[in-house]
Amino acid sequence: MRMVHHENYYEGYVLSQSDKNYYGFYVEILEKIKSLLQYMVTNHNKVFFVMLVLKYPVGSVSMYPSNNSLLSSFLESFILNYKRKGYDPKYLWVREQSSTGQFHYHLMLLFDGNKIQNAHGVLKDAIRLWSHCLMVENGGGLVHLWEPGGDKFKYGGIMIRRFEWEYEKDYKKCFEAASYLAKRYSKGEAPAYVNEYGMSRLSNLPRRNDVWEYW
């Protein structure tokens, strides 16, 4: 990831606003967010947008693998579960690291909005599966919905309805929220062999495996 965007707008879309914007946004991740959103709204008349944060227990930096193997295990189970339900899940994740050396993940999720109306079940499943990956009994404090604010997130996410008058407004709100994942701040600290973001395979792209990872 080399190209960095330093403006508050990207191709007409407002970007997430925070004091971390000074460092800019990775264009590569912004483009992947856009491609996932466009893919889903093209294939479904309703798309449900959710963002999660997955954390590790405090002070456990040396207790778990430094690569993304636990995240891969989590996604394998989580995505398979929602595929079986017919929700057509798609995702993009990023890895970020704090000054303490502990890293965490931000996860953007997209579902067929005809199958799901709120994020409560998504959060419950994520807590259960992430707790299993970490081998802790109750990881509720380690997984939470990321809600930037506003009434759009009152169900834990945003429903994009392609044929309704607020479609463009809701789509742009999702892109703005998701652009937080593209920020340069807190990235670049992973070991050289460890990827810092990845996304779902899209069916109109060459099939290799179910998880794409980038550097």
CORFEN-V785432 format. One record per run of one state. SS is the DSSP state (a for helix, b for strand, c for the rest). FROM is the first residue (numbers start at 0). LEN is the number of residues. If there is no record, write none. Layout:
BEGIN
<<SS & FROM & LEN> <SS & FROM & LEN>>
END
This chain:
BEGIN
<<c & 0 & 3> <b & 3 & 2> <c & 5 & 3> <b & 8 & 2> <c & 10 & 2> <b & 12 & 2> <c & 14 & 6> <a & 20 & 3> <c & 23 & 1> <b & 24 & 2> <a & 26 & 17> <c & 43 & 2> <b & 45 & 9> <c & 54 & 14> <a & 68 & 16> <c & 84 & 5> <b & 89 & 8> <c & 97 & 5> <b & 102 & 10> <c & 112 & 7> <a & 119 & 15> <c & 134 & 5> <a & 139 & 3> <b & 142 & 3> <c & 145 & 5> <a & 150 & 3> <c & 153 & 4> <b & 157 & 4> <c & 161 & 5> <a & 166 & 16> <b & 182 & 1> <c & 183 & 13> <b & 196 & 4> <c & 200 & 10> <b & 210 & 4> <c & 214 & 1>>
END
